[in-house]
Amino acid sequence: MAVFGGRHIRPRRTEGRQAMRRLKTYVTDNAHRLRYPEFMAAQLPIGSGAIEAGVRSVNNERLKHRCMHWSVAGARAVLTLRALSAGQCWDAFWATQPQLSHPPARELAPLRRRNIA
């Protein structure tokens, strides 16, 4: 049984009871991470809005220029490279790809200035 919105809920089906047990285990195991009042008092962000807005702006800046059309594979490749570059993971990524040529990060500098990469 669980309390949700002030109401006691008792799932009738086995799947529901199992899901409720998994949820209870998850919350119990992660209680140390669920300190929202403490985080809010410290003025720390507790939502994902800032991250989602950043992702949206990075994606839109690169993919939604006038007259640009992308395949799913092409868009995924460009966004992956853009994320690697923005996250300063460029060299670490290429270290895991020995079969591919490794363009030095310095070659991206002119592209960044022109807002291409």
MDTraj code that builds the backbone (N, CA, C; nanometers):
import mdtraj as md
import numpy as np

residues = "MET ALA VAL PHE GLY GLY ARG HIS ILE ARG PRO ARG ARG THR GLU GLY ARG GLN ALA MET ARG ARG LEU LYS THR TYR VAL THR ASP ASN ALA HIS ARG LEU ARG TYR PRO GLU PHE MET ALA ALA GLN LEU PRO ILE GLY SER GLY ALA ILE GLU ALA GLY VAL ARG SER VAL ASN ASN GLU ARG LEU LYS HIS ARG CYS MET HIS TRP SER VAL ALA GLY ALA ARG ALA VAL LEU THR LEU ARG ALA LEU SER ALA GLY GLN CYS TRP ASP ALA PHE TRP ALA THR GLN PRO GLN LEU SER HIS PRO PRO ALA ARG GLU LEU ALA PRO LEU ARG ARG ARG ASN ILE ALA".split()
xyz = np.array([
    [0.0843, -0.1165, 0.0000],
    [0.0000, 0.0000, 0.0000],
    [0.0896, 0.1238, 0.0000],
    [0.0429, 0.2277, -0.0643],
    [0.1152, 0.3544, -0.0701],
    [0.0162, 0.4674, -0.0519],
    [0.0702, 0.5830, -0.0146],
    [-0.0129, 0.7027, -0.0014],
    [0.0249, 0.7949, -0.1156],
    [-0.0740, 0.8347, -0.1932],
    [-0.0508, 0.9231, -0.3057],
    [-0.1597, 1.0284, -0.3065],
    [-0.1202, 1.1532, -0.2962],
    [-0.2189, 1.2611, -0.2960],
    [-0.3167, 1.2496, -0.1794],
    [-0.2687, 1.1966, -0.0659],
    [-0.3544, 1.1846, 0.0510],
    [-0.4431, 1.0612, 0.0490],
    [-0.4377, 0.9819, -0.0571],
    [-0.5198, 0.8607, -0.0677],
    [-0.4322, 0.7375, -0.0554],
    [-0.4822, 0.6366, 0.0126],
    [-0.4115, 0.5088, 0.0225],
    [-0.4400, 0.4287, -0.1036],
    [-0.3352, 0.3774, -0.1619],
    [-0.3499, 0.3014, -0.2855],
    [-0.2979, 0.1603, -0.2608],
    [-0.3771, 0.0612, -0.2948],
    [-0.3372, -0.0790, -0.2848],
    [-0.3589, -0.1419, -0.4226],
    [-0.2503, -0.1687, -0.4951],
    [-0.2661, -0.2292, -0.6274],
    [-0.3356, -0.3645, -0.6180],
    [-0.4233, -0.3920, -0.7136],
    [-0.4994, -0.5168, -0.7137],
    [-0.4257, -0.6299, -0.7846],
    [-0.3424, -0.5942, -0.8801],
    [-0.2742, -0.6962, -0.9598],
    [-0.1327, -0.7189, -0.9080],
    [-0.0824, -0.8351, -0.9374],
    [0.0535, -0.8715, -0.8952],
    [0.1559, -0.7743, -0.9523],
    [0.1379, -0.7365, -1.0802],
    [0.2335, -0.6440, -1.1426],
    [0.2370, -0.5109, -1.0675],
    [0.1215, -0.4636, -1.0280],
    [0.1142, -0.3373, -0.9548],
    [0.1814, -0.3471, -0.8193],
    [0.1621, -0.4597, -0.7510],
    [0.2270, -0.4773, -0.6205],
    [0.3784, -0.4861, -0.6367],
    [0.4225, -0.5551, -0.7422],
    [0.5666, -0.5640, -0.7671],
    [0.6251, -0.4267, -0.7994],
    [0.5541, -0.3505, -0.8800],
    [0.6003, -0.2151, -0.9143],
    [0.6064, -0.1284, -0.7888],
    [0.5088, -0.1418, -0.7012],
    [0.5068, -0.0641, -0.5769],
    [0.6262, -0.1023, -0.4886],
    [0.6578, -0.2315, -0.4815],
    [0.7741, -0.2757, -0.4027],
    [0.9034, -0.2202, -0.4622],
    [0.9141, -0.2232, -0.5963],
    [1.0349, -0.1685, -0.6606],
    [1.0485, -0.0192, -0.6325],
    [0.9371, 0.0526, -0.6389],
    [0.9402, 0.1958, -0.6104],
    [0.9818, 0.2220, -0.4660],
    [0.9258, 0.1471, -0.3750],
    [0.9614, 0.1638, -0.2330],
    [1.1104, 0.1354, -0.2114],
    [1.1620, 0.0309, -0.2742],
    [1.3043, -0.0023, -0.2631],
    [1.3899, 0.1094, -0.3213],
    [1.3485, 0.1605, -0.4363],
    [1.4244, 0.2686, -0.5003],
    [1.4303, 0.3918, -0.4106],
    [1.3153, 0.4324, -0.3581],
    [1.3110, 0.5523, -0.2733],
    [1.3926, 0.5300, -0.1465],
    [1.3811, 0.4133, -0.0869],
    [1.4579, 0.3825, 0.0347],
    [1.6079, 0.3838, 0.0060],
    [1.6480, 0.3203, -0.1037],
    [1.7905, 0.3130, -0.1379],
    [1.8491, 0.4483, -0.1772],
    [1.7648, 0.5398, -0.2253],
    [1.8142, 0.6689, -0.2737],
    [1.7706, 0.7857, -0.1865],
    [1.7275, 0.7578, -0.0655],
    [1.6799, 0.8644, 0.0235],
    [1.7861, 0.9719, 0.0453],
    [1.9133, 0.9311, 0.0474],
    [2.0207, 1.0292, 0.0671],
    [2.0292, 1.1298, -0.0478],
    [1.9712, 1.0986, -0.1615],
    [1.9712, 1.1911, -0.2755],
    [1.8461, 1.2785, -0.2799],
    [1.7476, 1.2462, -0.2008],
    [1.6177, 1.3136, -0.2073],
    [1.6060, 1.4196, -0.0980],
    [1.7011, 1.5085, -0.0923],
    [1.7035, 1.6128, 0.0111],
    [1.6650, 1.7473, -0.0510],
    [1.5496, 1.7508, -0.1137],
    [1.5077, 1.8704, -0.1862],
    [1.5005, 1.9955, -0.1005],
    [1.4447, 1.9922, 0.0205],
    [1.4419, 2.1152, 0.1011],
    [1.5823, 2.1701, 0.1276],
    [1.6762, 2.0805, 0.1535],
    [1.8144, 2.1226, 0.1777],
    [1.8751, 2.1861, 0.0526],
    [1.8516, 2.1239, -0.0619],
    [1.9049, 2.1767, -0.1873],
    [1.8419, 2.3113, -0.2217],
    [1.7124, 2.3231, -0.1991],
    [1.6441, 2.4491, -0.2277],
    [1.6941, 2.5598, -0.1353],
    [1.7176, 2.5274, -0.0073],
    [1.7694, 2.6271, 0.0866],
    [1.9072, 2.6760, 0.0435],
    [1.9847, 2.5881, -0.0187],
    [2.1169, 2.6255, -0.0686],
    [2.1089, 2.6878, -0.2076],
    [1.9874, 2.7084, -0.2587],
    [1.9605, 2.7668, -0.3893],
    [2.0255, 2.6875, -0.5032],
    [2.0233, 2.5556, -0.4881],
    [2.0728, 2.4676, -0.5935],
    [1.9565, 2.4298, -0.6839],
    [1.9824, 2.4146, -0.8126],
    [1.8737, 2.3736, -0.9023],
    [1.8345, 2.2288, -0.8742],
    [1.7054, 2.2026, -0.8685],
    [1.6603, 2.0658, -0.8418],
    [1.5868, 2.0057, -0.9605],
    [1.5671, 2.0822, -1.0633],
    [1.4965, 2.0321, -1.1810],
    [1.5905, 2.0134, -1.2971],
    [1.5378, 1.9639, -1.4049],
    [1.6187, 1.9402, -1.5234],
    [1.5994, 2.0501, -1.6280],
    [1.5248, 2.1536, -1.5944],
    [1.4928, 2.2579, -1.6910],
    [1.6143, 2.3263, -1.7508],
    [1.7140, 2.3577, -1.6682],
    [1.8332, 2.4264, -1.7190],
    [1.9095, 2.3376, -1.8169],
    [1.9193, 2.2099, -1.7855],
    [1.9890, 2.1167, -1.8746],
    [1.9112, 2.1019, -2.0049],
    [1.7800, 2.0858, -1.9940],
    [1.6980, 2.0695, -2.1139],
    [1.7043, 2.1933, -2.2021],
    [1.7054, 2.3114, -2.1414],
    [1.7149, 2.4347, -2.2198],
    [1.8498, 2.4428, -2.2905],
    [1.9565, 2.4016, -2.2223],
    [2.0886, 2.4021, -2.2840],
    [2.0968, 2.3072, -2.4014],
    [2.0430, 2.1888, -2.3839],
    [2.0421, 2.0904, -2.4924],
    [1.9616, 2.1432, -2.6097],
    [1.8466, 2.2006, -2.5798],
    [1.7602, 2.2530, -2.6860],
    [1.8318, 2.3638, -2.7631],
    [1.9005, 2.4531, -2.6916],
    [1.9671, 2.5629, -2.7620],
    [2.0848, 2.5121, -2.8448],
    [2.1603, 2.4160, -2.7929],
    [2.2728, 2.3602, -2.8689],
    [2.2209, 2.2908, -2.9946],
    [2.1167, 2.2118, -2.9793],
    [2.0600, 2.1418, -3.0954],
    [2.0041, 2.2400, -3.1967],
    [1.9271, 2.3357, -3.1502],
    [1.8639, 2.4299, -3.2427],
    [1.9661, 2.5164, -3.3138],
    [2.0708, 2.5587, -3.2422],
    [2.1726, 2.6420, -3.3050],
    [2.2367, 2.5718, -3.4238],
    [2.2543, 2.4422, -3.4123],
    [2.3255, 2.3703, -3.5172],
    [2.2335, 2.3138, -3.6247],
    [2.1162, 2.2699, -3.5865],
    [2.0338, 2.1938, -3.6804],
    [1.9213, 2.2727, -3.7457],
    [1.8843, 2.3853, -3.6910],
    [1.7645, 2.4517, -3.7414],
    [1.7931, 2.5844, -3.8108],
    [1.9054, 2.5907, -3.8781],
    [1.9319, 2.7089, -3.9590],
    [1.8485, 2.7000, -4.0863],
    [1.8278, 2.8129, -4.1473],
    [1.7506, 2.8186, -4.2706],
    [1.8136, 2.7291, -4.3773],
    [1.7320, 2.6586, -4.4488],
    [1.7718, 2.5732, -4.5611],
    [1.8559, 2.4524, -4.5204],
    [1.8541, 2.4144, -4.3933],
    [1.9268, 2.2949, -4.3504],
    [1.8298, 2.1792, -4.3394],
    [1.8689, 2.0682, -4.3968],
    [1.7891, 1.9459, -4.3889],
    [1.8835, 1.8336, -4.3497],
    [1.8455, 1.7560, -4.2485],
    [1.9321, 1.6528, -4.1947],
    [1.8629, 1.5177, -4.1965],
    [1.9401, 1.4149, -4.2254],
    [1.8917, 1.2790, -4.2008],
    [1.9089, 1.2550, -4.0510],
    [1.8423, 1.1536, -3.9997],
    [1.8563, 1.1214, -3.8570],
    [2.0012, 1.0856, -3.8256],
    [2.0627, 1.0047, -3.9102],
    [2.2019, 0.9639, -3.8876],
    [2.2966, 1.0840, -3.8935],
    [2.2753, 1.1722, -3.9897],
    [2.3606, 1.2908, -4.0019],
    [2.3457, 1.3841, -3.8830],
    [2.2224, 1.4059, -3.8409],
    [2.1977, 1.4929, -3.7258],
    [2.2600, 1.4333, -3.6007],
    [2.2448, 1.3035, -3.5832],
    [2.3019, 1.2376, -3.4653],
    [2.4539, 1.2517, -3.4657],
    [2.5166, 1.2340, -3.5800],
    [2.6624, 1.2449, -3.5890],
    [2.7095, 1.3864, -3.5571],
    [2.6442, 1.4855, -3.6148],
    [2.6837, 1.6251, -3.5914],
    [2.6637, 1.6629, -3.4450],
    [2.5512, 1.6238, -3.3873],
    [2.5254, 1.6579, -3.2469],
    [2.6204, 1.5863, -3.1528],
    [2.6585, 1.4648, -3.1874],
    [2.7558, 1.3927, -3.1042],
    [2.8889, 1.4655, -3.1043],
    [2.9355, 1.5036, -3.2216],
    [3.0621, 1.5763, -3.2292],
    [3.0530, 1.7115, -3.1589],
    [2.9405, 1.7780, -3.1735],
    [2.9216, 1.9077, -3.1067],
    [2.9238, 1.8922, -2.9551],
    [2.8583, 1.7871, -2.9044],
    [2.8577, 1.7630, -2.7604],
    [2.9970, 1.7276, -2.7096],
    [3.0709, 1.6478, -2.7847],
    [3.2079, 1.6142, -2.7452],
    [3.2945, 1.7389, -2.7379],
    [3.2779, 1.8253, -2.8351],
    [3.3559, 1.9485, -2.8385],
    [3.3166, 2.0421, -2.7241],
    [3.1870, 2.0607, -2.7050],
    [3.1395, 2.1526, -2.6003],
    [3.1720, 2.1000, -2.4619],
    [3.1705, 1.9684, -2.4448],
    [3.1971, 1.9093, -2.3151],
    [3.3435, 1.8852, -2.2878],
    [3.4288, 1.9296, -2.3759],
    [3.5735, 1.9140, -2.3637],
    [3.6134, 1.7675, -2.3479],
    [3.5459, 1.6811, -2.4235],
    [3.5736, 1.5367, -2.4203],
    [3.6333, 1.4904, -2.5515],
    [3.6733, 1.5838, -2.6346],
    [3.7178, 1.5532, -2.7697],
    [3.8305, 1.4504, -2.7713],
    [3.9407, 1.4771, -2.7019],
    [4.0558, 1.3875, -2.7045],
    [4.0233, 1.2526, -2.6412],
    [3.9469, 1.2539, -2.5327],
    [3.9099, 1.1279, -2.4673],
    [3.8271, 1.0407, -2.5609],
    [3.7357, 1.1021, -2.6359],
    [3.6552, 1.0249, -2.7310],
    [3.7429, 0.9613, -2.8376],
    [3.8308, 1.0403, -2.8972],
    [3.9114, 0.9883, -3.0067],
    [4.0095, 0.8831, -2.9586],
    [4.0466, 0.8856, -2.8314],
    [4.1338, 0.7815, -2.7764],
    [4.0645, 0.6456, -2.7780],
    [3.9318, 0.6449, -2.7774],
    [3.8570, 0.5189, -2.7805],
    [3.8241, 0.4761, -2.9228],
    [3.8680, 0.5526, -3.0227],
    [3.8359, 0.5249, -3.1632],
    [3.9641, 0.5111, -3.2448],
    [4.0479, 0.4111, -3.2164],
    [4.1772, 0.4032, -3.2869],
    [4.1636, 0.3779, -3.4364],
    [4.0511, 0.3229, -3.4796],
    [4.0334, 0.2934, -3.6218],
    [4.0026, 0.4188, -3.7036],
    [3.9675, 0.5276, -3.6375],
    [3.9336, 0.6513, -3.7071],
    [4.0465, 0.7511, -3.6929],
    [4.0570, 0.8421, -3.7878],
    [4.1589, 0.9463, -3.7744],
    [4.1129, 1.0465, -3.6693],
    [4.2065, 1.1009, -3.5983],
    [4.1772, 1.1910, -3.4875],
    [4.2087, 1.3342, -3.5271],
    [4.1074, 1.4112, -3.5666],
    [4.1351, 1.5517, -3.5987],
    [4.1679, 1.6270, -3.4707],
    [4.2792, 1.6978, -3.4677],
    [4.3138, 1.7730, -3.3472],
    [4.2057, 1.8758, -3.3138],
    [4.1863, 1.8978, -3.1858],
    [4.0841, 1.9929, -3.1414],
    [4.1129, 2.1326, -3.1946],
    [4.2402, 2.1650, -3.2162],
    [4.2727, 2.2995, -3.2641],
    [4.2143, 2.3263, -3.4024],
    [4.1880, 2.2197, -3.4797],
    [4.1272, 2.2377, -3.6113],
    [3.9813, 2.2811, -3.5996],
    [3.9221, 2.2601, -3.4832],
    [3.7829, 2.3008, -3.4635],
    [3.7702, 2.4485, -3.4299],
    [3.8771, 2.5102, -3.3850],
    [3.8687, 2.6492, -3.3400],
    [3.8080, 2.7412, -3.4459],
    [3.8515, 2.7370, -3.5730],
    [3.7880, 2.8258, -3.6714],
    [3.6402, 2.7948, -3.6903],
    [3.6027, 2.6668, -3.6791],
    [3.4628, 2.6303, -3.6940],
    [3.3794, 2.6840, -3.5773],
    [3.4363, 2.6789, -3.4587],
    [3.3627, 2.7313, -3.3420],
    [3.3393, 2.8812, -3.3560],
    [3.4429, 2.9515, -3.4054],
    [3.4260, 3.0971, -3.4193],
    [3.3154, 3.1298, -3.5183],
    [3.2995, 3.0448, -3.6210],
    [3.1946, 3.0674, -3.7211],
    [3.0636, 3.0006, -3.6814],
    [3.0618, 2.9378, -3.5610],
    [2.9423, 2.8692, -3.5092],
    [2.8981, 2.7541, -3.5989],
    [2.9964, 2.6768, -3.6472],
    [2.9650, 2.5619, -3.7314],
    [2.9717, 2.4342, -3.6490],
    [3.0761, 2.4190, -3.5678],
    [3.0916, 2.2957, -3.4878],
    [3.0238, 2.3107, -3.3554],
])
top = md.Topology()
chain = top.add_chain()
for i, resn in enumerate(residues, 1):
    res = top.add_residue(resn, chain, resSeq=i)
    for name in ("N", "CA", "C"):
        top.add_atom(name, md.element.get_by_symbol(name[0]), res)
traj = md.Trajectory(xyz[None], top)
